[in-house]
Amino acid sequence: MADDTARYTLETITDWRAWTPKLFSFRTTRPAGFCFKAGQFVRLGVTKADGGEVWRPYSMVSAPQHDYLEFYSIVVPGGEFTTALAQLGVGDAVRVNRLALGFLTLDRFADGRELWLLSTGTGLAPFVSMLYEADTWRRFEKLVVVHCVREAAELAYRDLIPTLAAEAGVPELADRLVYVPVVTREAVPGVLGQRVTALIANGELERRVGFAFDLERSRVMICGNPDMVDDTRAVLGERGFALSRRAVPGQLAVEQYW
């Protein structure tokens, strides 16, 4: 259903999944004519208890070719947006801005052979969207998906990720995926247990995947907790990795929502 405003449309929630008491995913109808690149985000709006509106940026989990939009969220204690959002369900409405934003997209990189997708928490969302795309699988020889969470129950999409080559229509390229779950607050057999920055600094992440970060071969995307993004940039910066800009190609891409 559409609102008569020029800035957004009013979309209906069609599916809701609770991963944990604090983590959930939901799907909405897709606005007519809404376009985006895998990795981008859109601003969502909800109505607060006092009747006012509140807006927040959310990366799409769904792919550009899907006829729905999917989002992945955490309930922020005391957060005015997620408190209102978490009270919604199937059949309720959310506002979806008409314009997709963001530069965490693969066209940031001119080349590269290994794509590292480093995420914490709900920062995984844009990377799932990218893995729905056949071109992502064709372009890189290895796709390393690192998802760092506190508890194993928070490893959302862990069952979906290994199927995404088939979902993208390139099942023959499935062996290009290296999925690395990381759990920091509980011991899980066979799963790494330190923060991403520590795993890079001590070389454990590279040992686990079987190859190293390399300035010529590696392209790295980072999404998640702002402190993690900054710290990971700093650790890789010590190895010579730099942000990729339109005029100056580099090896790193991050998302800035604000």
Phi, psi and chi 1 to 4 in degrees:
 res  aa     phi    psi   chi1   chi2   chi3   chi4
   1 MET       -  145.0   53.1 -174.2  171.3      -
   2 ALA  -112.3  143.4      -      -      -      -
   3 ASP   -92.7  157.3 -167.0  -73.5      -      -
   4 ASP   -86.9    7.2   61.0    0.1      -      -
   5 THR   -77.2  159.1   64.0      -      -      -
   6 ALA   -87.2  -18.6      -      -      -      -
   7 ARG   -87.0  -31.3 -173.9  166.1   57.4   94.8
   8 TYR  -148.4  167.1   64.3   83.4      -      -
   9 THR  -116.7  160.3   58.9      -      -      -
  10 LEU  -102.7  115.1 -160.9   60.1      -      -
  11 GLU  -113.2  154.0  -58.4  -59.6  -36.2      -
  12 THR   -98.4  134.6  -58.7      -      -      -
  13 ILE   -72.4  124.9  -64.4  173.2      -      -
  14 THR  -109.6  -15.7   59.2      -      -      -
  15 ASP  -155.9  146.0 -174.0   71.1      -      -
  16 TRP  -142.7  128.8 -171.6  -78.9      -      -
  17 ARG  -131.7  124.2  174.7  171.2 -179.1  173.7
  18 ALA   -93.5  118.7      -      -      -      -
  19 TRP   -82.7  -43.0  -60.7   94.7      -      -
  20 THR  -143.3  175.5   73.5      -      -      -
  21 PRO   -59.5  -18.6  -28.9   38.3      -      -
  22 LYS  -114.5   -3.9  -64.7 -178.1  179.1 -179.7
  23 LEU  -126.4  134.5  -73.0  168.9      -      -
  24 PHE  -151.2  157.9   58.2   92.8      -      -
  25 SER  -121.0  152.6  -61.1      -      -      -
  26 PHE  -150.3  153.4   62.6   99.3      -      -
  27 ARG  -115.0  148.6  -67.4 -179.1  179.4  179.9
  28 THR  -128.8  164.5   73.9      -      -      -
  29 THR   -60.6  155.2   51.5      -      -      -
  30 ARG  -101.5  130.2  179.5  168.4  174.3  163.1
  31 PRO   -60.5  141.6  -21.1   32.1      -      -
  32 ALA   -60.1  128.7      -      -      -      -
  33 GLY    79.8    3.5      -      -      -      -
  34 PHE   -74.7  123.9 -179.1   78.8      -      -
  35 CYS  -122.3  146.0  -62.6      -      -      -
  36 PHE  -158.0  161.9   68.9   96.1      -      -
  37 LYS   -98.8  146.7  -63.9  177.9 -178.2  178.6
  38 ALA   -56.3  128.4      -      -      -      -
  39 GLY   107.3  -15.4      -      -      -      -
  40 GLN   -82.2  171.7  -72.9 -169.9  -54.3      -
  41 PHE  -129.4  169.0   65.7   87.9      -      -
  42 VAL  -139.3  153.7   70.3      -      -      -
  43 ARG   -87.6  129.8  -68.3  176.3   63.3   80.6
  44 LEU  -108.1  146.0  -58.5 -178.9      -      -
  45 GLY  -126.9  141.5      -      -      -      -
  46 VAL  -132.4  165.3  -64.6      -      -      -
  47 THR   -97.1  127.3  -57.8      -      -      -
  48 LYS   -79.7  171.0  -61.5 -174.0  -66.7 -177.8
  49 ALA   -60.3  -29.5      -      -      -      -
  50 ASP   -86.4    4.2   63.1    6.1      -      -
  51 GLY    92.8   -9.9      -      -      -      -
  52 GLY   -79.2  165.0      -      -      -      -
  53 GLU   -97.7  148.2  -67.0 -179.8   13.8      -
  54 VAL  -139.1  140.4   59.2      -      -      -
  55 TRP  -124.9  146.0  -66.6   78.7      -      -
  56 ARG  -146.3  151.4  -67.7  -68.5 -176.3  -89.1
  57 PRO   -82.6  137.9   29.5  -33.1      -      -
  58 TYR  -136.5  129.2  -86.3   74.6      -      -
  59 SER   -72.0  146.3  -64.9      -      -      -
  60 MET   -76.6  131.9  -87.6   67.8   73.3      -
  61 VAL   -84.2  -35.0  176.8      -      -      -
  62 SER   -69.9  166.1   48.4      -      -      -
  63 ALA   -98.0  161.1      -      -      -      -
  64 PRO   -56.8  -26.4  -29.6   37.7      -      -
  65 GLN   -86.9   -8.2   66.8  -91.9   23.9      -
  66 HIS   -75.3  151.3  -70.9  153.6      -      -
  67 ASP   -92.1   13.3   61.8    0.6      -      -
  68 TYR  -136.0  168.8   57.3   86.7      -      -
  69 LEU  -114.0  137.3  -62.0  179.3      -      -
  70 GLU  -124.2  140.8 -177.8  168.2  -18.8      -
  71 PHE  -133.6  154.3  -56.2   98.1      -      -
  72 TYR  -125.8  126.3  179.3   31.3      -      -
  73 SER  -136.8  154.7 -177.4      -      -      -
  74 ILE  -113.7  148.0 -174.0  171.2      -      -
  75 VAL   -84.8  114.0  178.1      -      -      -
  76 VAL   -86.8  121.0  177.9      -      -      -
  77 PRO   -55.1  121.7  -25.1   34.7      -      -
  78 GLY    78.0    0.0      -      -      -      -
  79 GLY   -73.4  127.8      -      -      -      -
  80 GLU   -68.9  -31.2   60.1  177.0   -2.8      -
  81 PHE   -76.0  -56.3 -177.6   89.4      -      -
  82 THR   -69.5  -25.7   58.0      -      -      -
  83 THR   -62.7  -43.0  -62.8      -      -      -
  84 ALA   -72.6  -40.8      -      -      -      -
  85 LEU   -62.9  -42.5  179.5   63.3      -      -
  86 ALA   -66.1  -15.2      -      -      -      -
  87 GLN   -87.6   -4.8  -65.1  174.5   -3.2      -
  88 LEU   -87.3  172.3  -58.3 -179.9      -      -
  89 GLY  -161.5 -172.6      -      -      -      -
  90 VAL   -57.0  131.7  172.5      -      -      -
  91 GLY    97.8  -17.7      -      -      -      -
  92 ASP   -81.4  168.8  -69.3  -35.2      -      -
  93 ALA  -115.2  148.2      -      -      -      -
  94 VAL  -131.2  152.8  -65.1      -      -      -
  95 ARG   -86.3  135.9  -62.6  170.6  178.4   83.5
  96 VAL  -124.3  116.7  177.7      -      -      -
  97 ASN   -58.2  145.1 -161.1  -69.0      -      -
  98 ARG   -73.4  -15.9  -66.5  179.9 -176.4  -86.5
  99 LEU  -113.0  123.1 -178.8   64.6      -      -
 100 ALA   -81.1  145.2      -      -      -      -
 101 LEU  -130.6  170.0  -57.7  167.5      -      -
 102 GLY   109.7  155.4      -      -      -      -
 103 PHE  -124.3   15.7  -59.5   98.8      -      -
 104 LEU   -84.8   66.4 -169.4   68.7      -      -
 105 THR  -129.0  154.9   55.8      -      -      -
 106 LEU   -68.7  -14.9  -71.4  178.5      -      -
 107 ASP   -74.4    0.2   53.9   13.0      -      -
 108 ARG   -69.1  -22.9  -68.3  -71.3  -66.4  -86.4
 109 PHE  -109.6  134.9  -59.4  131.4      -      -
 110 ALA   -84.9  -27.0      -      -      -      -
 111 ASP  -156.7 -166.8   55.1   14.3      -      -
 112 GLY   128.2  153.5      -      -      -      -
 113 ARG  -116.6  -24.5  -61.4  175.3   67.9  179.3
 114 GLU  -126.6  128.2  -62.2  142.2    4.5      -
 115 LEU  -108.0  118.3  179.1   64.2      -      -
 116 TRP  -100.2  123.2  -64.0   74.5      -      -
 117 LEU  -113.5  100.2  -57.0  172.6      -      -
 118 LEU  -102.9  121.1  -50.6  179.9      -      -
 119 SER  -139.2  154.7   65.7      -      -      -
 120 THR  -125.2  143.1   56.4      -      -      -
 121 GLY    52.1 -131.4      -      -      -      -
 122 THR   -73.9   -2.9   58.2      -      -      -
 123 GLY   -64.8   -7.4      -      -      -      -
 124 LEU   -68.6  -25.4  178.0   68.8      -      -
 125 ALA   -49.6  -53.8      -      -      -      -
 126 PRO   -65.0  -25.2   24.0  -34.8      -      -
 127 PHE   -75.1  -33.8  -59.1  148.6      -      -
 128 VAL   -62.2  -43.2  174.7      -      -      -
 129 SER   -56.9  -43.8 -178.0      -      -      -
 130 MET   -63.8  -36.8  -68.2  176.1 -166.7      -
 131 LEU   -75.4  -10.7  -68.1  172.6      -      -
 132 TYR   -76.2  -10.6  -85.8  115.8      -      -
 133 GLU   -96.6  124.9  -59.7  -88.1   80.9      -
 134 ALA   -60.2  -36.4      -      -      -      -
 135 ASP   -62.0  -31.6  -74.5  -11.6      -      -
 136 THR   -60.9  -44.9  -55.6      -      -      -
 137 TRP   -70.1  -35.6  -64.2   84.2      -      -
 138 ARG   -74.8  -31.3  -65.7 -174.4 -179.9  119.6
 139 ARG   -77.5  -32.0 -176.4  173.3  170.8 -173.2
 140 PHE  -117.5  144.5  -64.3   93.5      -      -
 141 GLU   -76.5  -29.2  -63.7  176.2   10.6      -
 142 LYS  -138.3  140.4  -71.7  -66.2 -178.5 -178.5
 143 LEU  -123.0  107.5  -58.9  167.3      -      -
 144 VAL  -100.4  113.7 -177.0      -      -      -
 145 VAL  -106.0  111.7  179.2      -      -      -
 146 VAL  -108.6  121.3  178.1      -      -      -
 147 HIS  -122.9  110.8 -171.8 -157.8      -      -
 148 CYS  -103.7  125.9 -177.9      -      -      -
 149 VAL  -137.2  172.8  -62.0      -      -      -
 150 ARG   -83.7  -43.9  -65.7 -178.6  177.4 -176.2
 151 GLU  -126.0  150.8  -60.3  176.1   -5.5      -
 152 ALA   -59.0  -32.3      -      -      -      -
 153 ALA   -62.8  -17.3      -      -      -      -
 154 GLU   -87.9    2.8  -61.7  170.8  -11.1      -
 155 LEU   -78.9   64.8  -71.1  170.6      -      -
 156 ALA   -62.1  148.1      -      -      -      -
 157 TYR    68.9    9.6  -62.9  100.1      -      -
 158 ARG   -63.9  -29.9   68.6  180.0  -56.8  176.5
 159 ASP   -81.3  -28.0  -66.0  -30.6      -      -
 160 LEU   -76.0  -41.1  174.9   67.5      -      -
 161 ILE   -52.7  -45.2  -70.9  170.7      -      -
 162 PRO   -66.3  -13.5  -22.6   35.3      -      -
 163 THR   -95.9   -2.6   73.9      -      -      -
 164 LEU   -72.0  -23.9  -72.4  175.4      -      -
 165 ALA   -62.4  -43.9      -      -      -      -
 166 ALA   -66.2  -41.0      -      -      -      -
 167 GLU   -60.7  -33.2  -68.4  -79.3  -12.9      -
 168 ALA   -81.5   -5.1      -      -      -      -
 169 GLY    86.6   14.0      -      -      -      -
 170 VAL  -129.8   58.2  -73.7      -      -      -
 171 PRO   -58.8  -24.8   22.9  -34.7      -      -
 172 GLU   -68.5  -12.4   70.0  -82.1    7.3      -
 173 LEU  -102.6    9.9  -58.0 -178.5      -      -
 174 ALA   -59.1  -29.4      -      -      -      -
 175 ASP   -73.9   -2.2   61.1   -6.2      -      -
 176 ARG   -77.7  -16.0  -64.5 -171.7  175.0 -171.2
 177 LEU   -80.9  133.7  174.2   70.5      -      -
 178 VAL  -123.8  105.1 -176.8      -      -      -
 179 TYR   -97.2  124.2  172.2   56.2      -      -
 180 VAL  -123.6   95.0 -175.0      -      -      -
 181 PRO   -75.0  145.0   28.0  -32.8      -      -
 182 VAL  -133.0  127.7  179.5      -      -      -
 183 VAL  -125.6  120.9  178.9      -      -      -
 184 THR  -100.3  -17.7   60.9      -      -      -
 185 ARG  -108.3   -1.8  -64.5  -73.6 -179.4   88.5
 186 GLU  -148.4  150.5   63.4  175.4  -47.3      -
 187 ALA   -82.6  125.1      -      -      -      -
 188 VAL  -124.9  121.2 -179.7      -      -      -
 189 PRO   -54.2  130.3  -26.0   35.4      -      -
 190 GLY    78.9   -0.1      -      -      -      -
 191 VAL  -111.0  135.3  173.5      -      -      -
 192 LEU   -63.4  150.0  -63.0  176.8      -      -
 193 GLY  -128.3   13.8      -      -      -      -
 194 GLN  -114.4  165.5  -64.8  175.9  -73.2      -
 195 ARG   -65.3  157.4  -66.7 -177.9  177.7 -178.8
 196 VAL   -56.5  -44.2  172.6      -      -      -
 197 THR   -61.4  -40.6   46.6      -      -      -
 198 ALA   -66.2  -39.8      -      -      -      -
 199 LEU   -66.5  -30.3  -66.2  171.6      -      -
 200 ILE   -75.8  -45.3  -64.8  172.7      -      -
 201 ALA   -62.5  -39.4      -      -      -      -
 202 ASN   -92.2    0.2   63.5   22.8      -      -
 203 GLY    82.5    0.1      -      -      -      -
 204 GLU   -66.3  -36.4 -173.6   61.8   27.7      -
 205 LEU   -64.3  -44.7 -179.7   56.6      -      -
 206 GLU   -64.8  -38.1  -68.4  160.4  -58.5      -
 207 ARG   -64.6  -37.7  -73.5 -169.9  -71.4  -86.9
 208 ARG   -66.1  -42.2  174.1   59.2   59.9   94.5
 209 VAL   -84.0  -20.2  -56.8      -      -      -
 210 GLY    94.5    6.6      -      -      -      -
 211 PHE  -155.1  167.3   48.9   86.7      -      -
 212 ALA  -104.7  161.0      -      -      -      -
 213 PHE   -64.2  131.5  -72.1   98.4      -      -
 214 ASP  -139.4  130.1 -178.9  -86.6      -      -
 215 LEU   -61.6  -33.2  -72.5  172.8      -      -
 216 GLU   -81.6  -37.0  -64.3  -61.1  -39.6      -
 217 ARG   -98.7  -33.8  -62.2  170.9   56.5   99.9
 218 SER   -90.6  137.0  -59.6      -      -      -
 219 ARG  -124.5  133.3  -60.1  -63.6  175.0  -99.2
 220 VAL  -126.1  128.7 -175.3      -      -      -
 221 MET  -115.2  139.8  -69.1 -175.7  153.0      -
 222 ILE  -130.5  130.2  -48.8  168.0      -      -
 223 CYS  -149.7  135.0 -169.2      -      -      -
 224 GLY   152.9 -147.8      -      -      -      -
 225 ASN   -53.3  130.8  178.2  -77.5      -      -
 226 PRO   -55.1  -36.9  -26.8   35.3      -      -
 227 ASP   -65.8  -40.9  -69.8  -23.3      -      -
 228 MET   -62.6  -42.5  170.0  -91.5 -167.7      -
 229 VAL   -60.3  -48.2  172.6      -      -      -
 230 ASP   -64.0  -43.6  -68.8  -17.7      -      -
 231 ASP   -67.7  -38.4  -67.9  -13.9      -      -
 232 THR   -68.3  -40.4  -56.3      -      -      -
 233 ARG   -57.9  -41.4  -79.9 -176.5   57.5 -173.8
 234 ALA   -66.6  -44.0      -      -      -      -
 235 VAL   -62.4  -45.4  169.5      -      -      -
 236 LEU   -72.7  -30.0  -69.6  172.3      -      -
 237 GLY   -61.2  -32.1      -      -      -      -
 238 GLU   -64.9  -20.0  -66.1  173.1   -3.8      -
 239 ARG   -97.2    4.0  -58.1 -168.5 -174.9 -168.4
 240 GLY    99.7   -0.6      -      -      -      -
 241 PHE   -73.3  136.4  -75.9   77.1      -      -
 242 ALA  -133.5  155.9      -      -      -      -
 243 LEU   -61.7  140.5  -77.3  178.4      -      -
 244 SER   -88.4  121.5 -174.8      -      -      -
 245 ARG  -117.9  163.6  -55.4 -178.6 -172.5  -82.2
 246 ARG   -56.7  -42.7 -176.9  168.4  -61.2  178.5
 247 ALA   -90.4  -19.1      -      -      -      -
 248 VAL  -131.7   96.4 -175.6      -      -      -
 249 PRO   -60.7  141.0  -22.9   34.5      -      -
 250 GLY  -139.4 -160.2      -      -      -      -
 251 GLN  -116.2   -7.1  -54.8   83.0   19.1      -
 252 LEU  -118.5  146.9  -62.3  177.3      -      -
 253 ALA  -140.1  135.5      -      -      -      -
 254 VAL  -132.9  164.6  -56.7      -      -      -
 255 GLU  -106.4  137.7 -170.8   55.9  -89.8      -
 256 GLN  -119.2  104.9  -59.4  -68.0  -19.4      -
 257 TYR   -75.6  -26.9  -73.4  120.1      -      -
 258 TRP  -110.2      -  -53.7  103.2      -      -
